[in-house]
Amino acid sequence: MKISEQGAFDLASRLLEAHGAPPEHAALQARALVEAELKGHPSHGLLRLPRLLARIDRGLLAPGATGLHHWTASARLDVEGEDGFGPVVAMTAIRQLEQRVSQTGIAVAAVRNSNHLGMLAWYVEQVAAGGRIGIAMSSSEALVHPHGGTRALLGTNPIAIAVPTAGSPLVLDLATSIVSMGKIHHHAAMGQPIPEGWALDASGQPTTDPVQARAGALTPFGAAKGYGLGIAIELWVAAMAGSALAPDVRGTLDADAVCNKGDVLIVIEPADSPDLLARLADYLDVIRASPSADARSPVRVPGDLAQQRRSEALMRGFDLDPALWAELQALDRSTSLNLEG
């Protein structure tokens, strides 16, 4: 079924406020969820809303927290997330970095003890909109097997990079697993098999069953290369944020444990060159105009497809599992009745 951007945002904001989130925090968390839907990443969208509400109700998520900040060096910000919404804690930290980076050229925040960030592209895009380079990394539970292994020991450890240009920014957002675990959960919720090569089951055998994949391990993308990048991000985030390593991380996919993963956020001033942004935009256009191996599919640069999906979804709405929409509406009615009572 098709859902409008405004309808989804209003419902998500209303539910979050009803569970104790200040309006501005509810709006920020709702926006992060809806943007994932608009860009075609439902694994990081409204599917996660019931879990967020449950985490608030169980005292695992503090909806009013923005994080405690401590500058440990001129360009390094240490953030204790206080169990707050991931988007709220992260964006509060990013605004601090943006104020500092004009003096230091680069500014880095290491975040611990905040909740799931969702789609990382959303954060770095906002940095790029201000004319700066943005980088974001996050860790997760042990969900990915090492290259050549069968047991989940690494996080999906996504990284996103946005570089401003005179046109649209270049936006790269990828997990170091072949897919995110959220995508496996989405397939399970929809009752759809997963493609071959995405995951192993609990016994270490390849599977196309998303339920078995949830109990097994995701495959690193690009074999040894994705594995190498994933383990580097694993150690980088833990070393900076002082957060748990993957086997001990909890809280991004459940409503039962405190979220103890880490995040690293980086803001960088680009070179002071009057024609830089135009040159970057022209270069991306050269790539887009280059010969395609398939005449039906033009060459794109990272971020193009997501922006195309977003534009179409804003006009026509986005697809959502009817069962999930019904669940959210039921939560909304239940909340309204409780408030009236």
C-alpha positions as CSV (number, residue, x, y, z in Angstrom):
1,M,0.0,0.0,0.0
2,K,1.1,3.6,-0.7
3,I,1.7,5.9,2.3
4,S,2.3,9.7,2.0
5,E,5.4,11.3,3.5
6,Q,3.3,13.6,5.6
7,G,0.9,10.9,6.8
8,A,3.9,8.7,7.9
9,F,5.7,11.6,9.5
10,D,2.6,12.8,11.4
11,L,1.8,9.3,12.7
12,A,5.4,8.6,13.8
13,S,5.8,11.9,15.5
14,R,2.4,11.5,17.3
15,L,3.3,8.1,18.6
16,L,6.8,9.2,19.8
17,E,5.3,12.3,21.6
18,A,2.7,10.1,23.2
19,H,5.4,7.9,24.6
20,G,7.2,10.9,26.2
21,A,9.4,12.4,23.5
22,P,9.7,16.2,23.4
23,P,8.1,17.4,20.1
24,E,11.5,18.4,18.6
25,H,13.0,15.0,19.5
26,A,10.0,13.2,18.2
27,A,10.2,15.1,14.9
28,L,13.9,14.4,14.5
29,Q,13.5,10.7,15.1
30,A,10.4,10.5,12.9
31,R,12.2,12.3,10.1
32,A,15.1,9.8,10.2
33,L,12.6,6.9,9.9
34,V,10.6,8.5,7.1
35,E,13.6,9.5,5.1
36,A,14.7,5.9,5.0
37,E,11.3,4.9,3.6
38,L,11.4,7.7,1.0
39,K,14.8,6.5,-0.2
40,G,13.8,2.9,-0.5
41,H,15.4,1.6,2.7
42,P,12.5,0.2,4.7
43,S,14.9,-1.8,6.9
44,H,15.8,1.4,8.6
45,G,12.3,3.0,8.4
46,L,9.0,2.6,10.2
47,L,9.7,-1.1,10.8
48,R,11.8,0.1,13.7
49,L,9.2,2.4,15.3
50,P,7.3,-0.2,17.5
51,R,10.7,-1.3,18.8
52,L,11.6,2.3,19.7
53,L,8.4,2.8,21.5
54,A,8.9,-0.4,23.5
55,R,12.4,0.7,24.4
56,I,11.0,3.9,25.8
57,D,8.4,2.1,27.7
58,R,11.0,-0.3,29.2
59,G,13.3,2.5,30.3
60,L,16.0,1.6,27.7
61,L,15.6,4.8,25.8
62,A,15.5,8.3,27.4
63,P,13.5,10.4,24.9
64,G,14.6,13.7,26.4
65,A,18.3,13.1,26.3
66,T,20.6,15.0,24.0
67,G,24.0,13.7,25.2
68,L,26.7,15.1,27.5
69,H,29.5,16.8,25.6
70,H,33.2,17.1,26.6
71,W,35.9,18.5,24.3
72,T,38.9,16.3,25.1
73,A,41.0,18.2,22.5
74,S,40.4,21.2,20.2
75,A,38.9,19.0,17.5
76,R,37.7,16.0,19.4
77,L,34.3,15.8,21.1
78,D,33.5,13.0,23.5
79,V,29.7,12.3,23.8
80,E,28.0,10.3,26.4
81,G,24.6,9.6,24.8
82,E,22.6,9.1,28.0
83,D,20.5,6.4,26.2
84,G,18.9,9.1,24.0
85,F,17.4,8.8,20.5
86,G,20.3,8.1,18.0
87,P,19.3,10.9,15.7
88,V,18.9,13.4,18.5
89,V,22.2,12.7,20.1
90,A,24.0,12.5,16.7
91,M,22.6,15.7,15.3
92,T,23.3,17.6,18.5
93,A,26.9,16.5,18.3
94,I,27.1,17.3,14.6
95,R,25.9,20.9,15.2
96,Q,28.7,21.2,17.8
97,L,31.3,19.9,15.3
98,E,30.0,22.4,12.7
99,Q,30.6,25.3,15.0
100,R,34.1,24.1,15.9
101,V,35.3,23.0,12.4
102,S,35.7,26.6,11.1
103,Q,38.5,27.0,13.7
104,T,40.1,23.5,13.4
105,G,39.5,22.4,9.8
106,I,38.3,19.0,11.0
107,A,36.2,18.0,14.0
108,V,35.4,14.5,15.3
109,A,32.8,13.3,17.7
110,A,33.0,9.9,19.4
111,V,29.5,8.8,20.7
112,R,28.7,6.0,23.1
113,N,25.5,4.9,24.8
114,S,22.9,6.3,22.4
115,N,20.3,4.4,20.4
116,H,20.3,3.2,16.8
117,L,21.1,5.9,14.2
118,G,19.2,4.4,11.3
119,M,20.3,5.4,7.8
120,L,23.7,7.1,8.0
121,A,23.3,9.0,4.7
122,W,20.8,11.3,6.3
123,Y,23.4,12.7,8.7
124,V,26.2,13.3,6.3
125,E,23.8,14.8,3.7
126,Q,23.0,17.5,6.3
127,V,26.7,18.2,6.8
128,A,27.2,18.4,3.0
129,A,24.2,20.8,2.7
130,G,26.3,23.2,4.8
131,G,29.2,23.0,2.4
132,R,31.3,20.6,4.4
133,I,32.4,17.0,4.1
134,G,30.6,14.5,6.4
135,I,31.6,11.1,7.5
136,A,29.7,8.8,9.8
137,M,30.4,5.3,11.1
138,S,28.6,3.0,13.5
139,S,29.0,-0.4,15.1
140,S,26.5,-3.1,15.9
141,E,25.9,-6.5,17.4
142,A,28.0,-9.4,16.0
143,L,26.1,-10.1,12.8
144,V,28.8,-10.7,10.2
145,H,31.1,-13.7,9.8
146,P,34.8,-13.1,9.1
147,H,36.0,-13.8,5.5
148,G,36.4,-17.6,5.4
149,G,34.6,-18.1,8.7
150,T,31.1,-19.2,9.6
151,R,30.4,-17.5,13.0
152,A,29.1,-14.0,13.5
153,L,31.8,-12.0,15.1
154,L,31.7,-8.5,13.5
155,G,29.1,-5.8,13.3
156,T,27.6,-4.7,10.0
157,N,29.7,-1.5,10.7
158,P,28.3,0.9,8.1
159,I,30.0,4.0,6.8
160,A,28.6,7.0,5.0
161,I,30.5,9.8,3.3
162,A,29.0,13.0,1.7
163,V,31.0,15.5,-0.3
164,P,29.4,18.8,-1.3
165,T,29.4,20.0,-4.9
166,A,27.8,22.8,-6.8
167,G,25.0,20.4,-7.6
168,S,23.8,17.5,-5.5
169,P,26.4,16.1,-3.1
170,L,28.1,12.8,-3.6
171,V,26.6,10.5,-0.9
172,L,28.0,7.0,-0.3
173,D,26.3,4.9,2.4
174,L,27.1,1.2,2.8
175,A,27.2,-1.5,5.4
176,T,30.4,-3.6,5.4
177,S,28.2,-6.7,5.3
178,I,26.6,-7.5,1.9
179,V,23.3,-6.2,3.4
180,S,22.2,-4.8,6.7
181,M,20.5,-7.1,9.3
182,G,17.5,-4.7,9.1
183,K,17.0,-5.8,5.5
184,I,16.9,-9.5,6.7
185,H,14.3,-8.5,9.2
186,H,12.3,-6.7,6.5
187,H,12.4,-9.8,4.3
188,A,11.3,-11.9,7.3
189,A,8.4,-9.5,8.0
190,M,7.3,-9.7,4.4
191,G,7.7,-13.5,4.2
192,Q,10.1,-13.2,1.3
193,P,13.2,-15.3,0.8
194,I,16.6,-13.6,0.6
195,P,19.0,-13.9,-2.3
196,E,21.7,-16.5,-2.3
197,G,25.0,-15.3,-0.9
198,W,23.5,-12.9,1.7
199,A,23.8,-15.1,4.8
200,L,24.6,-18.3,6.5
201,D,22.3,-20.2,8.9
202,A,23.3,-21.1,12.5
203,S,25.2,-24.2,11.3
204,G,27.3,-22.1,8.9
205,Q,25.5,-23.2,5.8
206,P,24.3,-20.8,3.0
207,T,20.5,-20.0,3.4
208,T,17.8,-18.1,1.6
209,D,15.5,-18.2,4.6
210,P,15.5,-14.9,6.4
211,V,14.4,-16.4,9.7
212,Q,17.4,-18.8,9.6
213,A,19.6,-16.0,8.5
214,R,18.7,-14.0,11.6
215,A,20.1,-16.8,13.8
216,G,23.2,-17.2,11.6
217,A,25.6,-14.7,10.1
218,L,25.7,-12.1,7.3
219,T,28.3,-12.3,4.6
220,P,30.9,-9.4,4.3
221,F,30.6,-7.6,1.0
222,G,33.5,-8.0,-1.5
223,A,34.9,-11.0,0.4
224,A,38.2,-10.1,2.1
225,K,37.9,-6.4,1.2
226,G,34.6,-5.8,2.9
227,Y,35.8,-8.0,5.8
228,G,38.9,-5.9,6.1
229,L,37.0,-2.6,6.0
230,G,34.5,-3.9,8.5
231,I,37.1,-5.0,11.1
232,A,38.9,-1.7,10.7
233,I,35.7,0.2,11.4
234,E,35.0,-2.2,14.3
235,L,38.2,-1.3,16.1
236,W,38.2,2.4,15.0
237,V,34.7,3.1,16.6
238,A,35.5,1.1,19.7
239,A,38.9,2.7,20.1
240,M,37.5,6.3,19.8
241,A,34.1,5.9,21.6
242,G,35.2,3.3,24.2
243,S,32.1,1.3,23.2
244,A,31.7,-2.4,23.2
245,L,33.0,-4.7,20.5
246,A,30.5,-6.6,18.4
247,P,30.2,-9.8,20.5
248,D,29.2,-7.7,23.5
249,V,27.0,-5.1,21.7
250,R,23.2,-5.2,22.3
251,G,20.3,-2.9,21.8
252,T,20.1,-2.0,18.1
253,L,17.8,-4.9,17.1
254,D,15.9,-5.6,20.3
255,A,13.8,-4.0,23.0
256,D,15.4,-5.9,25.9
257,A,18.9,-4.4,26.4
258,V,20.6,-1.0,26.8
259,C,22.2,0.0,23.5
260,N,26.0,0.0,23.9
261,K,27.3,0.4,20.3
262,G,29.4,3.3,19.3
263,D,29.4,6.0,16.6
264,V,32.0,8.3,15.1
265,L,31.0,11.5,13.3
266,I,33.4,13.6,11.3
267,V,33.0,17.1,9.8
268,I,35.7,18.5,7.5
269,E,36.2,21.8,5.8
270,P,36.9,21.4,2.1
271,A,39.8,23.3,0.4
272,D,39.3,27.0,0.0
273,S,39.1,27.2,-3.7
274,P,36.6,29.4,-5.6
275,D,35.8,26.8,-8.3
276,L,36.1,23.6,-6.3
277,L,32.4,22.8,-5.9
278,A,31.8,23.5,-9.6
279,R,34.7,21.2,-10.6
280,L,33.4,18.4,-8.4
281,A,29.9,18.7,-9.8
282,D,31.3,18.7,-13.4
283,Y,33.3,15.6,-12.7
284,L,30.3,13.7,-11.4
285,D,28.3,14.8,-14.6
286,V,31.2,13.4,-16.7
287,I,30.8,10.1,-14.9
288,R,27.0,10.1,-15.4
289,A,27.4,10.8,-19.1
290,S,30.0,8.1,-19.6
291,P,29.0,5.0,-21.8
292,S,26.8,2.5,-20.1
293,A,27.3,-1.2,-20.4
294,D,23.5,-1.5,-20.5
295,A,21.7,1.1,-22.7
296,R,18.6,0.7,-20.5
297,S,20.5,1.7,-17.3
298,P,22.6,4.9,-17.3
299,V,25.7,5.3,-15.2
300,R,24.9,6.7,-11.8
301,V,27.1,8.0,-8.9
302,P,26.4,7.1,-5.3
303,G,23.3,8.8,-4.0
304,D,21.6,9.3,-7.4
305,L,19.2,6.3,-7.1
306,A,18.2,7.2,-3.5
307,Q,17.4,10.8,-4.6
308,Q,15.4,9.5,-7.5
309,R,13.4,7.2,-5.2
310,R,12.9,10.1,-2.8
311,S,11.5,12.4,-5.5
312,E,9.1,9.8,-6.7
313,A,8.0,8.9,-3.2
314,L,7.3,12.5,-2.3
315,M,4.9,12.7,-5.3
316,R,3.3,9.3,-5.2
317,G,3.9,8.0,-1.6
318,F,6.0,5.0,-0.7
319,D,5.2,1.3,-0.4
320,L,4.6,0.0,3.1
321,D,3.6,-3.4,4.3
322,P,-0.1,-3.1,5.1
323,A,0.4,-5.2,8.3
324,L,3.0,-2.8,9.6
325,W,0.7,0.2,8.8
326,A,-2.1,-1.5,10.6
327,E,0.1,-2.2,13.6
328,L,1.2,1.5,13.8
329,Q,-2.4,2.7,13.5
330,A,-3.5,0.3,16.3
331,L,-0.7,1.7,18.5
332,D,-1.9,5.1,17.7
333,R,-5.5,4.3,18.6
334,S,-4.4,2.5,21.8
335,T,-2.3,5.5,22.8
336,S,-5.2,7.9,22.2
337,L,-7.5,5.8,24.3
338,N,-5.0,5.6,27.1
339,L,-4.5,9.4,27.0
340,E,-8.2,10.0,27.1
341,G,-8.6,7.6,30.0
